[in-house]
């Protein structure tokens, strides 16, 4: 099986968009705020907190890849019955997810600035339980926004799917680690949560654009 040709403009664009989508999706508060709070409660060092971030991020992408693989198999089987359906289906899903994130970000109420500072509670569980609890939390929730991108590359073969998974992992871990580090360094958690509203808009536009790219490539 030959390695993927990264010189192909469409493939390079899909991989770049995949990294951006994973990074932006990881900026949602559910992907970093629990690590800040648990790390603070357990009095973890930044290194230990980021260790949990990396483990949980990789578990998150492993689950996403497993679900994505099933979707790819289903899509390829369906494509045998209705020739040419797969690219249009993946493009439609990308644009639907993009419209959803864009609409949600537009209608979402702003997070009020201010409020009491977050207190540091006393540790109530062991470090091991806290660590694996964070990993399990991310493992049971695949990145639904990344699944249509798997479908868009279904016909490119296993090497491209594997490369896309590595790109997702890099973008997800980078986004989670960056926001966790910023929050621990003293950046306002409320302002970071507020920024997630704009992250949703950017992610929505990016997914719609990626869907249009997939559709254009078919003509």
Backbone as a printed PyTorch tensor [residue, N CA C, xyz], in Angstrom:
tensor([[[  0.8470,  -1.1800,   0.0000],
         [  0.0000,   0.0000,   0.0000],
         [  0.8880,   1.2370,   0.0000]],

        [[  0.7560,   2.1150,  -1.0100],
         [  1.6470,   3.2560,  -1.1660],
         [  1.2950,   4.3510,  -0.1730]],

        [[  2.3160,   5.1320,   0.2420],
         [  2.0570,   6.2170,   1.1830],
         [  1.2630,   7.3280,   0.5210]],

        [[  0.5360,   8.1360,   1.3060],
         [ -0.2570,   9.2070,   0.7260],
         [  0.6140,  10.2660,   0.0760]],

        [[  0.1410,  10.8180,  -1.0410],
         [  0.8630,  11.8590,  -1.7670],
         [  0.4560,  13.2180,  -1.2110]],

        [[  1.3060,  13.7950,  -0.3740],
         [  0.9790,  15.0600,   0.2690],
         [  1.0970,  16.2300,  -0.6870]],

        [[  1.5610,  15.9850,  -1.9250],
         [  1.6460,  17.0570,  -2.9070],
         [  0.2950,  17.3540,  -3.5440]],

        [[ -0.6820,  16.4710,  -3.3420],
         [ -2.0130,  16.7210,  -3.8770],
         [ -2.6400,  17.8860,  -3.1160]],

        [[ -3.0540,  18.9560,  -3.8330],
         [ -3.5940,  20.1420,  -3.1510],
         [ -4.8150,  19.8340,  -2.2930]],

        [[ -5.7180,  19.0080,  -2.8020],
         [ -6.9410,  18.7150,  -2.0550],
         [ -6.6260,  17.9440,  -0.7820]],

        [[ -5.7280,  16.9420,  -0.8830],
         [ -5.3610,  16.1640,   0.2920],
         [ -4.6760,  17.0420,   1.3250]],

        [[ -3.7650,  17.8970,   0.8670],
         [ -3.0820,  18.7960,   1.7920],
         [ -4.0800,  19.7380,   2.4690]],

        [[ -5.0680,  20.2090,   1.7080],
         [ -6.0810,  21.0980,   2.2680],
         [ -6.9320,  20.3780,   3.2990]],

        [[ -7.2920,  19.1220,   3.0120],
         [ -8.0920,  18.3400,   3.9500],
         [ -7.3340,  18.1050,   5.2560]],

        [[ -6.0420,  17.7960,   5.1420],
         [ -5.2370,  17.5610,   6.3470],
         [ -5.0790,  18.8510,   7.1530]],

        [[ -4.8510,  19.9480,   6.4500],
         [ -4.7330,  21.2340,   7.1410],
         [ -6.0300,  21.6260,   7.8180]],

        [[ -7.1400,  21.4300,   7.0980],
         [ -8.4400,  21.7360,   7.6840],
         [ -8.7480,  20.7980,   8.8460]],

        [[ -8.3030,  19.5430,   8.7380],
         [ -8.5050,  18.5900,   9.8310],
         [ -7.7740,  19.0190,  11.0930]],

        [[ -6.5450,  19.4980,  10.9330],
         [ -5.7930,  19.9860,  12.0940],
         [ -6.4920,  21.1880,  12.7140]],

        [[ -6.9260,  22.1310,  11.8610],
         [ -7.5930,  23.3330,  12.3560],
         [ -8.8890,  22.9750,  13.0750]],

        [[ -9.6600,  22.0640,  12.5020],
         [-10.9310,  21.6650,  13.1210],
         [-10.6850,  21.0020,  14.4710]],

        [[ -9.6790,  20.1260,  14.5470],
         [ -9.3650,  19.4550,  15.8060],
         [ -8.8910,  20.4590,  16.8560]],

        [[ -8.0610,  21.4110,  16.4440],
         [ -7.5340,  22.4150,  17.3720],
         [ -8.6550,  23.2890,  17.9100]],

        [[ -9.5240,  23.7540,  17.0120],
         [-10.6160,  24.6230,  17.4260],
         [-11.6300,  23.8810,  18.2950]],

        [[-11.8970,  22.6290,  17.9280],
         [-12.8390,  21.8350,  18.7180],
         [-12.2850,  21.5950,  20.1260]],

        [[-10.9830,  21.4210,  20.2170],
         [-10.3570,  21.1990,  21.5300],
         [-10.3930,  22.4430,  22.4030]],

        [[-10.6690,  23.5930,  21.7970],
         [-10.7290,  24.8260,  22.5790],
         [-12.0470,  24.9880,  23.3180]],

        [[-13.0250,  24.1130,  23.0570],
         [-14.2620,  24.1590,  23.8220],
         [-13.9460,  23.9090,  25.2950]],

        [[-14.6020,  24.6160,  26.2190],
         [-14.2820,  24.4860,  27.6530],
         [-14.3270,  23.0560,  28.1790]],

        [[-15.1850,  22.2150,  27.6180],
         [-15.2690,  20.8240,  28.0920],
         [-13.9870,  20.0490,  27.8290]],

        [[-13.1160,  20.5700,  26.9580],
         [-11.8820,  19.8730,  26.6050],
         [-10.6700,  20.3390,  27.4090]],

        [[-10.8160,  21.3830,  28.2130],
         [ -9.6660,  21.8510,  28.9900],
         [-10.0030,  22.3000,  30.4080]],

        [[-11.2160,  22.8330,  30.5990],
         [-11.5720,  23.3300,  31.9280],
         [-11.5450,  22.2380,  33.0150]],

        [[-12.0420,  21.0130,  32.7430],
         [-11.9510,  19.9710,  33.7810],
         [-10.5180,  19.6890,  34.2210]],

        [[ -9.5620,  19.7970,  33.2910],
         [ -8.1600,  19.5300,  33.6350],
         [ -7.6040,  20.6390,  34.5360]],

        [[ -8.0290,  21.8640,  34.2830],
         [ -7.5960,  22.9730,  35.1290],
         [ -8.1390,  22.7990,  36.5410]],

        [[ -9.4320,  22.4960,  36.6460],
         [-10.0740,  22.3880,  37.9560],
         [ -9.5760,  21.1780,  38.7430]],

        [[ -9.4870,  20.0220,  38.0670],
         [ -9.0120,  18.8160,  38.7430],
         [ -7.5430,  18.9640,  39.1230]],

        [[ -6.7460,  19.4950,  38.2140],
         [ -5.3370,  19.7030,  38.5140],
         [ -5.1400,  20.6250,  39.6990]],

        [[ -5.9790,  21.6540,  39.7840],
         [ -5.8920,  22.5810,  40.9180],
         [ -6.3220,  21.8840,  42.2120]],

        [[ -7.4060,  21.1150,  42.1270],
         [ -7.9090,  20.4270,  43.3140],
         [ -6.9140,  19.3920,  43.8330]],

        [[ -6.2360,  18.7080,  42.8860],
         [ -5.2830,  17.6670,  43.2900],
         [ -3.8870,  18.2380,  43.5650]],

        [[ -3.7350,  19.5520,  43.3420],
         [ -2.4480,  20.2310,  43.5070],
         [ -1.3700,  19.6120,  42.6150]],

        [[ -1.7620,  19.3370,  41.3770],
         [ -0.8220,  18.7770,  40.4130],
         [  0.1010,  19.8670,  39.8860]],

        [[  1.2930,  19.4650,  39.5000],
         [  2.1850,  20.3660,  38.7740],
         [  1.6570,  20.5100,  37.3390]],

        [[  2.1710,  21.5100,  36.6300],
         [  1.7670,  21.6890,  35.2360],
         [  2.1340,  20.4550,  34.4220]],

        [[  3.2710,  19.8780,  34.7020],
         [  3.7070,  18.6970,  33.9550],
         [  2.7310,  17.5420,  34.1370]],

        [[  2.2720,  17.3310,  35.3610],
         [  1.3470,  16.2250,  35.6140],
         [ -0.0170,  16.5210,  34.9980]],

        [[ -0.4480,  17.7700,  35.0630],
         [ -1.7250,  18.1460,  34.4540],
         [ -1.6780,  17.9360,  32.9460]],

        [[ -0.5770,  18.3390,  32.3250],
         [ -0.4480,  18.1630,  30.8740],
         [ -0.3160,  16.6840,  30.5110]],

        [[  0.2360,  15.8780,  31.4150],
         [  0.2680,  14.4430,  31.1760],
         [ -1.1380,  13.8790,  31.0620]],

        [[ -2.0380,  14.3580,  31.9340],
         [ -3.4380,  13.9370,  31.8590],
         [ -4.0850,  14.4560,  30.5780]],

        [[ -3.7340,  15.6660,  30.1810],
         [ -4.2650,  16.2480,  28.9460],
         [ -3.8850,  15.3910,  27.7390]],

        [[ -2.6100,  15.0170,  27.6630],
         [ -2.1340,  14.2200,  26.5220],
         [ -2.8160,  12.8540,  26.4950]],

        [[ -2.8630,  12.1850,  27.6520],
         [ -3.4830,  10.8610,  27.7130],
         [ -4.9570,  10.9250,  27.3430]],

        [[ -5.6590,  11.9190,  27.8780],
         [ -7.0870,  12.0470,  27.6000],
         [ -7.3380,  12.4500,  26.1460]],

        [[ -6.4920,  13.3410,  25.6200],
         [ -6.6480,  13.7530,  24.2290],
         [ -6.4490,  12.5970,  23.2650]],

        [[ -5.4540,  11.7640,  23.5320],
         [ -5.2090,  10.6000,  22.6750],
         [ -6.3400,   9.5800,  22.7990]],

        [[ -6.8780,   9.4110,  24.0130],
         [ -8.0120,   8.5080,  24.1950],
         [ -9.2300,   9.0280,  23.4350]],

        [[ -9.4120,  10.3380,  23.4580],
         [-10.5170,  10.9860,  22.7440],
         [-10.4250,  10.7080,  21.2430]],

        [[ -9.2150,  10.8290,  20.6970],
         [ -9.0310,  10.6090,  19.2590],
         [ -9.0980,   9.1260,  18.9210]],

        [[ -8.6410,   8.2560,  19.8190],
         [ -8.7500,   6.8140,  19.5750],
         [-10.2160,   6.4080,  19.4360]],

        [[-11.0580,   6.9350,  20.3110],
         [-12.4880,   6.6530,  20.2140],
         [-13.0690,   7.2440,  18.9350]],

        [[-12.6480,   8.4590,  18.6140],
         [-13.1220,   9.1030,  17.3860],
         [-12.7200,   8.2870,  16.1620]],

        [[-11.4800,   7.7830,  16.1590],
         [-11.0050,   6.9760,  15.0360],
         [-11.7990,   5.6830,  14.9080]],

        [[-12.1290,   5.0630,  16.0500],
         [-12.9000,   3.8180,  16.0120],
         [-14.2860,   4.0540,  15.4220]],

        [[-14.9500,   5.1020,  15.8950],
         [-16.2720,   5.4300,  15.3500],
         [-16.1550,   5.8670,  13.8930]],

        [[-15.1120,   6.6580,  13.6020],
         [-14.9010,   7.0970,  12.2260],
         [-14.6610,   5.9320,  11.2850]],

        [[-13.9310,   4.9070,  11.7540],
         [-13.6970,   3.7240,  10.9280],
         [-14.9890,   3.0040,  10.5830]],

        [[-15.8920,   2.9100,  11.5570],
         [-17.1870,   2.2740,  11.3040],
         [-18.0030,   3.0860,  10.3030]],

        [[-17.9360,   4.4150,  10.4350],
         [-18.6720,   5.2720,   9.5080],
         [-18.1020,   5.1440,   8.1020]],

        [[-16.7840,   5.0570,   7.9970],
         [-16.1450,   4.8850,   6.6870],
         [-16.5850,   3.5670,   6.0470]],

        [[-16.5780,   2.4900,   6.8170],
         [-17.0060,   1.1930,   6.2800],
         [-18.4620,   1.2470,   5.8190]],

        [[-19.3160,   1.8820,   6.6200],
         [-20.7190,   2.0060,   6.2310],
         [-20.8670,   2.8680,   4.9730]],

        [[-20.0820,   3.9370,   4.9160],
         [-20.1450,   4.8080,   3.7500],
         [-19.6850,   4.1200,   2.4800]],

        [[-18.6000,   3.3420,   2.5800],
         [-18.1030,   2.6210,   1.4060],
         [-19.1000,   1.5660,   0.9480]],

        [[-19.7460,   0.9040,   1.8960],
         [-20.7550,  -0.0900,   1.5380],
         [-21.9360,   0.5740,   0.8440]],

        [[-22.3370,   1.7240,   1.3730],
         [-23.4540,   2.4550,   0.7670],
         [-23.0870,   2.9800,  -0.6120]],

        [[-21.8260,   3.3640,  -0.7570],
         [-21.3670,   3.9070,  -2.0320],
         [-21.4040,   2.8490,  -3.1380]],

        [[-21.3030,   1.5770,  -2.7650],
         [-21.3860,   0.5090,  -3.7610],
         [-22.8070,   0.3780,  -4.3160]],

        [[-23.7770,   0.7350,  -3.5050],
         [-25.1760,   0.6650,  -3.9390],
         [-25.5640,   1.8990,  -4.7410]],

        [[-25.0880,   3.0460,  -4.2980],
         [-25.3970,   4.3030,  -4.9990],
         [-24.0710,   4.9530,  -5.3600]],

        [[-23.6140,   4.7150,  -6.5640],
         [-22.2980,   5.1940,  -7.0020],
         [-22.2280,   6.7210,  -6.9250]],

        [[-21.1150,   7.2090,  -6.3950],
         [-20.8920,   8.6520,  -6.3280],
         [-21.5730,   9.3340,  -5.1550]],

        [[-22.2350,   8.5720,  -4.2840],
         [-22.9530,   9.1820,  -3.1650],
         [-22.0090,   9.6720,  -2.0700]],

        [[-20.9130,   8.9590,  -1.8430],
         [-20.0640,   9.2030,  -0.6820],
         [-19.5360,  10.6390,  -0.6030]],

        [[-18.9670,  11.2000,  -1.6790],
         [-18.4620,  12.5770,  -1.5640],
         [-19.5640,  13.5770,  -1.2330]],

        [[-20.7380,  13.4000,  -1.8420],
         [-21.8390,  14.3290,  -1.5790],
         [-22.3470,  14.1830,  -0.1510]],

        [[-22.3630,  12.9490,   0.3540],
         [-22.8040,  12.7100,   1.7230],
         [-21.8530,  13.3490,   2.7190]],

        [[-20.5560,  13.1620,   2.5100],
         [-19.5730,  13.7390,   3.4320],
         [-19.6110,  15.2630,   3.3800]],

        [[-19.7570,  15.8310,   2.1760],
         [-19.8290,  17.2840,   2.0440],
         [-21.0650,  17.8260,   2.7510]],

        [[-22.1900,  17.1220,   2.5880],
         [-23.4310,  17.5650,   3.2380],
         [-23.2970,  17.5190,   4.7550]],

        [[-22.6900,  16.4560,   5.2820],
         [-22.5060,  16.3420,   6.7310],
         [-21.5860,  17.4370,   7.2690]],

        [[-20.5260,  17.7300,   6.5340],
         [-19.6090,  18.7900,   6.9490],
         [-20.3400,  20.1340,   7.0300]],

        [[-21.1590,  20.4300,   6.0180],
         [-21.8620,  21.7090,   6.0060],
         [-22.9660,  21.7550,   7.0680]],

        [[-23.5980,  20.6070,   7.3330],
         [-24.6160,  20.5650,   8.3860],
         [-23.9870,  20.8150,   9.7530]],

        [[-22.8600,  20.1380,  10.0210],
         [-22.1630,  20.3680,  11.2900],
         [-21.6780,  21.8130,  11.3710]],

        [[-21.1700,  22.3320,  10.2590],
         [-20.7140,  23.7230,  10.2420],
         [-21.8360,  24.6930,  10.5430]],

        [[-22.9930,  24.4690,   9.9210],
         [-24.1480,  25.3370,  10.1680],
         [-24.6100,  25.2380,  11.6190]],

        [[-24.5410,  24.0280,  12.1830],
         [-24.9480,  23.8350,  13.5760],
         [-24.0530,  24.6300,  14.5200]],

        [[-22.7200,  24.5070,  14.3470],
         [-21.7980,  25.2230,  15.2230],
         [-21.9240,  26.7330,  15.0290]],

        [[-22.1290,  27.1520,  13.7820],
         [-22.2690,  28.5740,  13.4970],
         [-23.5340,  29.1260,  14.1370]],

        [[-24.6540,  28.3960,  14.0110],
         [-25.9170,  28.8420,  14.6030],
         [-25.8410,  28.8410,  16.1290]],

        [[-25.2240,  27.8070,  16.7010],
         [-25.1180,  27.7300,  18.1550],
         [-24.2700,  28.8660,  18.7080]],

        [[-23.1860,  29.1810,  17.9970],
         [-22.3200,  30.2670,  18.4540],
         [-23.0140,  31.6110,  18.3260]],

        [[-23.8280,  31.7660,  17.2990],
         [-24.5260,  33.0300,  17.0810],
         [-25.6230,  33.2520,  18.1280]],

        [[-26.3280,  32.1760,  18.4850],
         [-27.4580,  32.2900,  19.4070],
         [-27.0610,  32.1710,  20.8650]],

        [[-25.8290,  31.7090,  21.1190],
         [-25.3930,  31.4950,  22.4940],
         [-25.2540,  32.8160,  23.2300]],

        [[-25.7380,  32.8540,  24.4570],
         [-25.6090,  34.0590,  25.2610],
         [-24.1630,  34.2470,  25.7020]],

        [[-23.6960,  35.4960,  25.7310],
         [-22.3230,  35.7410,  26.1790],
         [-22.1330,  35.3320,  27.6370]],

        [[-20.9430,  34.8440,  27.9410],
         [-20.6120,  34.5200,  29.3330],
         [-20.3490,  35.8110,  30.0780]],

        [[-21.0710,  36.0910,  31.1690],
         [-20.8740,  37.3440,  31.8910],
         [-19.4650,  37.4480,  32.4570]],

        [[-18.9050,  38.6510,  32.3260],
         [-17.5620,  38.8930,  32.8530],
         [-17.6640,  39.2040,  34.3400]],

        [[-16.7360,  38.7070,  35.1080],
         [-16.7560,  38.9420,  36.5370],
         [-17.1580,  37.6900,  37.2910]],

        [[-17.6040,  37.8740,  38.5060],
         [-18.0210,  36.7300,  39.3120],
         [-16.9620,  36.3950,  40.3320]],

        [[-17.3100,  35.5720,  41.2930],
         [-16.3550,  35.2320,  42.3600],
         [-15.2260,  34.3780,  41.8350]],

        [[-14.0380,  34.4910,  42.3880],
         [-12.9160,  33.6560,  41.9530],
         [-13.1570,  32.1990,  42.3000]],

        [[-12.6060,  31.3400,  41.4690],
         [-12.7500,  29.9080,  41.7190],
         [-11.8780,  29.5050,  42.9060]],

        [[-12.4660,  28.8070,  43.8430],
         [-11.7190,  28.3610,  44.9980],
         [-11.0680,  27.0140,  44.7190]],

        [[-10.0010,  26.7520,  45.4140],
         [ -9.3100,  25.4780,  45.2690],
         [ -9.7930,  24.5260,  46.3490]],

        [[-10.5920,  23.5120,  45.9910],
         [-11.1000,  22.5960,  47.0080],
         [-10.0160,  21.6230,  47.4570]],

        [[-10.2820,  20.9870,  48.5700],
         [ -9.3790,  19.9540,  49.0460],
         [ -9.5250,  18.7030,  48.1780]],

        [[ -8.4270,  17.9890,  47.8880],
         [ -8.5280,  16.7550,  47.1090],
         [ -9.4530,  15.7540,  47.7920]],

        [[-10.3660,  15.1800,  47.0260],
         [-11.3040,  14.2080,  47.5830],
         [-11.0930,  12.8070,  47.0250]],

        [[-10.2660,  12.6670,  46.0040],
         [ -9.9770,  11.3620,  45.4190],
         [ -8.4750,  11.2280,  45.2540]],

        [[ -8.0300,  10.0150,  44.9840],
         [ -6.6070,   9.7920,  44.7630],
         [ -6.1960,  10.3740,  43.4120]],

        [[ -4.8970,  10.6130,  43.2720],
         [ -4.3900,  11.1230,  41.9970],
         [ -4.6950,  10.1650,  40.8560]],

        [[ -4.5680,   8.8720,  41.1190],
         [ -4.8260,   7.8800,  40.0890],
         [ -6.2810,   7.9210,  39.6300]],

        [[ -7.2000,   8.0200,  40.5910],
         [ -8.6190,   8.0750,  40.2430],
         [ -8.9420,   9.3450,  39.4690]],

        [[ -8.3480,  10.4700,  39.8670],
         [ -8.5860,  11.7290,  39.1670],
         [ -8.0410,  11.6660,  37.7370]],

        [[ -6.8370,  11.1140,  37.5950],
         [ -6.1980,  11.0160,  36.2810],
         [ -7.0340,  10.1670,  35.3270]],

        [[ -7.3710,   8.9630,  35.7630],
         [ -8.1040,   8.0540,  34.8730],
         [ -9.5530,   8.4770,  34.6940]],

        [[-10.0720,   9.2360,  35.6390],
         [-11.4080,   9.7860,  35.4660],
         [-11.4420,  10.7880,  34.3280]],

        [[-10.4160,  11.6160,  34.2320],
         [-10.3200,  12.5780,  33.1300],
         [-10.1490,  11.8600,  31.7870]],

        [[ -9.3050,  10.8270,  31.7940],
         [ -9.0940,  10.0690,  30.5560],
         [-10.3970,   9.4060,  30.1130]],

        [[-11.1060,   8.7960,  31.0530],
         [-12.3620,   8.1270,  30.7140],
         [-13.4040,   9.1140,  30.2200]],

        [[-13.4370,  10.2900,  30.8270],
         [-14.3860,  11.3170,  30.4150],
         [-14.2310,  11.6620,  28.9340]],

        [[-12.9900,  11.7650,  28.4750],
         [-12.7430,  12.1010,  27.0760],
         [-12.8880,  10.8800,  26.1660]],

        [[-12.5680,   9.7030,  26.6930],
         [-12.6200,   8.4950,  25.8680],
         [-14.0480,   8.1270,  25.4710]],

        [[-15.0090,   8.4200,  26.3370],
         [-16.3910,   8.0240,  26.0440],
         [-17.1230,   9.0530,  25.1900]],

        [[-16.4320,  10.1190,  24.7810],
         [-17.0890,  11.1510,  23.9710],
         [-16.2790,  11.4170,  22.7060]],

        [[-16.5200,  10.6490,  21.6380],
         [-15.7910,  10.8880,  20.3850],
         [-16.0710,  12.2770,  19.8260]],

        [[-15.1070,  12.8190,  19.0950],
         [-15.2620,  14.1510,  18.5080],
         [-16.1840,  14.1050,  17.3030]],

        [[-17.4600,  14.3660,  17.5430],
         [-18.4490,  14.2190,  16.4700],
         [-18.1780,  15.1460,  15.3000]],

        [[-17.5580,  16.2960,  15.5660],
         [-17.3130,  17.2460,  14.4890],
         [-16.2400,  16.7430,  13.5190]],

        [[-15.4070,  15.7980,  13.9620],
         [-14.3300,  15.2840,  13.1210],
         [-14.7760,  14.1070,  12.2510]],

        [[-15.8960,  13.4910,  12.5800],
         [-16.3230,  12.2860,  11.8760],
         [-16.6150,  12.5110,  10.3950]],

        [[-17.2770,  13.6140,  10.0050],
         [-17.5040,  13.8060,   8.5650],
         [-16.2150,  13.9490,   7.7610]],

        [[-15.1400,  14.4190,   8.4110],
         [-13.8660,  14.5590,   7.6930],
         [-13.3030,  13.1760,   7.3720]],

        [[-13.4950,  12.2180,   8.2830],
         [-13.1180,  10.8390,   7.9720],
         [-13.8540,  10.3590,   6.7340]],

        [[-15.1420,  10.6410,   6.6800],
         [-15.9520,  10.1780,   5.5620],
         [-15.4990,  10.8070,   4.2510]],

        [[-15.0320,  12.0480,   4.3120],
         [-14.6160,  12.7390,   3.0870],
         [-13.3470,  12.1460,   2.4900]],

        [[-12.5750,  11.4050,   3.3130],
         [-11.3430,  10.7850,   2.8070],
         [-11.4610,   9.2630,   2.7360]],

        [[-12.6930,   8.7630,   2.7880],
         [-12.9060,   7.3150,   2.8560],
         [-12.3090,   6.5720,   1.6710]],

        [[-12.3580,   7.1700,   0.4880],
         [-11.8970,   6.4930,  -0.7220],
         [-10.3990,   6.6520,  -0.9590]],

        [[ -9.7150,   7.3790,  -0.0580],
         [ -8.2800,   7.6240,  -0.2350],
         [ -7.4210,   6.4760,   0.2930]],

        [[ -8.0000,   5.5700,   1.0500],
         [ -7.2430,   4.4250,   1.5370],
         [ -6.8060,   4.5580,   2.9760]],

        [[ -6.3400,   3.4440,   3.5220],
         [ -5.9590,   3.3740,   4.9340],
         [ -4.8120,   4.3130,   5.3020]],

        [[ -3.7770,   4.4820,   4.4570],
         [ -2.7000,   5.4000,   4.8490],
         [ -3.1780,   6.8250,   5.0980]],

        [[ -4.1070,   7.3010,   4.2660],
         [ -4.6200,   8.6570,   4.4460],
         [ -5.4550,   8.7410,   5.7170]],

        [[ -6.2560,   7.7250,   5.9780],
         [ -7.0560,   7.7100,   7.2000],
         [ -6.1630,   7.6940,   8.4400]],

        [[ -5.0740,   6.9250,   8.3820],
         [ -4.1330,   6.8830,   9.5040],
         [ -3.4550,   8.2400,   9.6900]],

        [[ -3.0700,   8.8640,   8.5830],
         [ -2.4310,  10.1760,   8.6540],
         [ -3.4030,  11.2140,   9.1970]],

        [[ -4.6560,  11.1370,   8.7660],
         [ -5.6690,  12.0610,   9.2610],
         [ -5.8650,  11.9010,  10.7680]],

        [[ -5.8220,  10.6590,  11.2460],
         [ -5.9550,  10.4100,  12.6880],
         [ -4.8010,  11.0480,  13.4510]],

        [[ -3.5880,  10.9450,  12.9300],
         [ -2.4360,  11.5680,  13.5870],
         [ -2.5670,  13.0870,  13.5900]],

        [[ -3.0900,  13.6400,  12.5000],
         [ -3.3170,  15.0870,  12.4280],
         [ -4.3600,  15.5070,  13.4650]],

        [[ -5.4340,  14.7340,  13.5740],
         [ -6.4520,  15.0130,  14.5940],
         [ -5.8500,  14.9780,  15.9890]],

        [[ -5.0210,  13.9740,  16.2430],
         [ -4.3990,  13.8410,  17.5600],
         [ -3.5160,  15.0480,  17.8680]],

        [[ -2.7320,  15.4700,  16.8860],
         [ -1.8390,  16.6130,  17.0920],
         [ -2.6400,  17.8850,  17.3730]],

        [[ -3.6800,  18.1300,  16.5720],
         [ -4.4910,  19.3310,  16.7640],
         [ -5.2420,  19.3250,  18.0790]],

        [[ -5.7800,  18.1720,  18.4510],
         [ -6.5480,  18.0690,  19.6920],
         [ -5.6700,  18.2790,  20.9130]],

        [[ -4.5580,  17.5730,  20.9690],
         [ -3.6590,  17.6980,  22.1260],
         [ -3.0900,  19.1090,  22.2090]],

        [[ -2.7310,  19.6930,  21.0620],
         [ -2.1790,  21.0490,  21.0640],
         [ -3.1970,  22.0500,  21.5950]],

        [[ -4.4410,  21.9530,  21.1360],
         [ -5.4670,  22.8780,  21.6040],
         [ -5.7600,  22.7200,  23.0830]],

        [[ -5.9100,  21.4700,  23.5330],
         [ -6.1950,  21.2240,  24.9510],
         [ -5.0410,  21.6980,  25.8290]],

        [[ -3.8060,  21.3980,  25.4040],
         [ -2.6360,  21.7650,  26.2040],
         [ -2.4680,  23.2780,  26.2840]],

        [[ -2.6970,  23.9740,  25.1670],
         [ -2.5270,  25.4230,  25.1460],
         [ -3.5030,  26.1070,  26.0890]],

        [[ -4.7920,  25.7500,  25.9960],
         [ -5.7920,  26.4060,  26.8360],
         [ -5.6130,  26.0350,  28.3070]],

        [[ -5.2450,  24.7840,  28.5820],
         [ -4.9980,  24.3800,  29.9630],
         [ -3.8300,  25.1620,  30.5520]],

        [[ -2.7620,  25.3030,  29.7630],
         [ -1.5810,  26.0310,  30.2260],
         [ -1.8940,  27.4990,  30.4730]],

        [[ -2.6390,  28.1220,  29.5600],
         [ -3.0020,  29.5260,  29.7180],
         [ -3.8320,  29.7410,  30.9790]],

        [[ -4.7960,  28.8530,  31.2100],
         [ -5.6520,  28.9920,  32.3890],
         [ -4.8460,  28.8170,  33.6740]],

        [[ -3.9410,  27.8430,  33.6790],
         [ -3.1140,  27.6180,  34.8680],
         [ -2.1510,  28.7810,  35.1020]],

        [[ -1.7460,  29.4310,  34.0140],
         [ -0.7860,  30.5290,  34.1400],
         [ -1.4380,  31.8190,  34.6310]],

        [[ -2.7510,  31.7870,  34.7760],
         [ -3.4310,  32.9580,  35.3280],
         [ -4.3790,  33.6410,  34.3830]],

        [[ -4.4970,  33.1480,  33.1350],
         [ -5.4590,  33.7470,  32.2180],
         [ -6.8680,  33.5350,  32.7660]],

        [[ -7.7370,  34.5090,  32.5570],
         [ -9.0950,  34.4350,  33.0840],
         [ -9.8620,  33.2850,  32.4440]],

        [[-10.3330,  32.3580,  33.2780],
         [-11.1120,  31.2350,  32.7610],
         [-12.4120,  31.7330,  32.1410]],

        [[-13.0100,  32.7630,  32.7680],
         [-14.2550,  33.2950,  32.2210],
         [-14.0410,  33.8770,  30.8340]],

        [[-12.9300,  34.5640,  30.6340],
         [-12.6660,  35.1290,  29.3140],
         [-12.3390,  34.0340,  28.2980]],

        [[-11.6600,  32.9900,  28.7390],
         [-11.3810,  31.8790,  27.8300],
         [-12.6750,  31.1920,  27.4200]],

        [[-13.6120,  31.0390,  28.3540],
         [-14.9070,  30.4510,  28.0140],
         [-15.6700,  31.3550,  27.0560]],

        [[-15.5440,  32.6540,  27.2670],
         [-16.2200,  33.6080,  26.3860],
         [-15.6530,  33.5200,  24.9710]],

        [[-14.3440,  33.3060,  24.8640],
         [-13.7070,  33.1820,  23.5480],
         [-14.2350,  31.9810,  22.7890]],

        [[-14.7080,  30.9470,  23.5250],
         [-15.2270,  29.7500,  22.8740],
         [-16.3990,  30.0650,  21.9630]],

        [[-17.1050,  31.1800,  22.2230],
         [-18.1960,  31.5760,  21.3330],
         [-17.6560,  31.8800,  19.9420]],

        [[-16.5400,  32.5990,  19.8750],
         [-15.9500,  32.9190,  18.5790],
         [-15.3010,  31.6870,  17.9610]],

        [[-14.8010,  30.8020,  18.8130],
         [-14.2530,  29.5340,  18.3100],
         [-15.3260,  28.7620,  17.5650]],

        [[-16.5730,  28.7740,  18.0830],
         [-17.6680,  28.0830,  17.4170],
         [-17.9620,  28.6660,  16.0480]],

        [[-17.9020,  29.9950,  15.9410],
         [-18.1250,  30.6470,  14.6540],
         [-17.0450,  30.2610,  13.6460]],

        [[-15.8000,  30.3270,  14.0910],
         [-14.6880,  29.9920,  13.1980],
         [-14.7650,  28.5300,  12.7750]],

        [[-15.0750,  27.6460,  13.7270],
         [-15.1860,  26.2320,  13.4140],
         [-16.3230,  25.9820,  12.4300]],

        [[-17.4530,  26.6460,  12.6340],
         [-18.5780,  26.4860,  11.7170],
         [-18.2340,  26.9110,  10.3080]],

        [[-17.5980,  28.0660,  10.1690],
         [-17.2080,  28.5540,   8.8450],
         [-16.1840,  27.6100,   8.2050]],

        [[-15.2400,  27.1100,   9.0130],
         [-14.2180,  26.2010,   8.4850],
         [-14.8400,  24.9060,   7.9630]],

        [[-15.8150,  24.3610,   8.6870],
         [-16.4460,  23.1190,   8.2610],
         [-17.2750,  23.3220,   6.9950]],

        [[-17.9720,  24.4390,   6.9200],
         [-18.7370,  24.7350,   5.7060],
         [-17.7930,  24.8820,   4.5160]],

        [[-16.6810,  25.5840,   4.7440],
         [-15.6990,  25.7390,   3.6630],
         [-15.1000,  24.4080,   3.2390]],

        [[-14.8590,  23.5330,   4.2000],
         [-14.3180,  22.2120,   3.8800],
         [-15.3380,  21.3920,   3.0910]],

        [[-16.6090,  21.5050,   3.4650],
         [-17.6510,  20.8200,   2.7120],
         [-17.7140,  21.3040,   1.2730]],

        [[-17.5810,  22.6180,   1.0680],
         [-17.5730,  23.1630,  -0.2950],
         [-16.3550,  22.6880,  -1.0710]],

        [[-15.2130,  22.5620,  -0.3680],
         [-14.0040,  22.0580,  -1.0230],
         [-14.2060,  20.6340,  -1.5180]],

        [[-14.8170,  19.7830,  -0.6800],
         [-15.0670,  18.3990,  -1.0660],
         [-16.0190,  18.3410,  -2.2640]],

        [[-17.0600,  19.1810,  -2.2530],
         [-18.0090,  19.1980,  -3.3590],
         [-17.3530,  19.6850,  -4.6440]],

        [[-16.5500,  20.7370,  -4.5440],
         [-15.8900,  21.2830,  -5.7240],
         [-14.9340,  20.3040,  -6.3420]],

        [[-14.2690,  19.5030,  -5.4950],
         [-13.2970,  18.5210,  -5.9760],
         [-13.9610,  17.4300,  -6.8210]],

        [[-15.2640,  17.2500,  -6.6720],
         [-15.9420,  16.1820,  -7.3910],
         [-16.3790,  16.6070,  -8.7850]],

        [[-16.2400,  17.8750,  -9.1280],
         [-16.7220,  18.3440, -10.4170],
         [-15.5600,  18.7220, -11.3290]]])
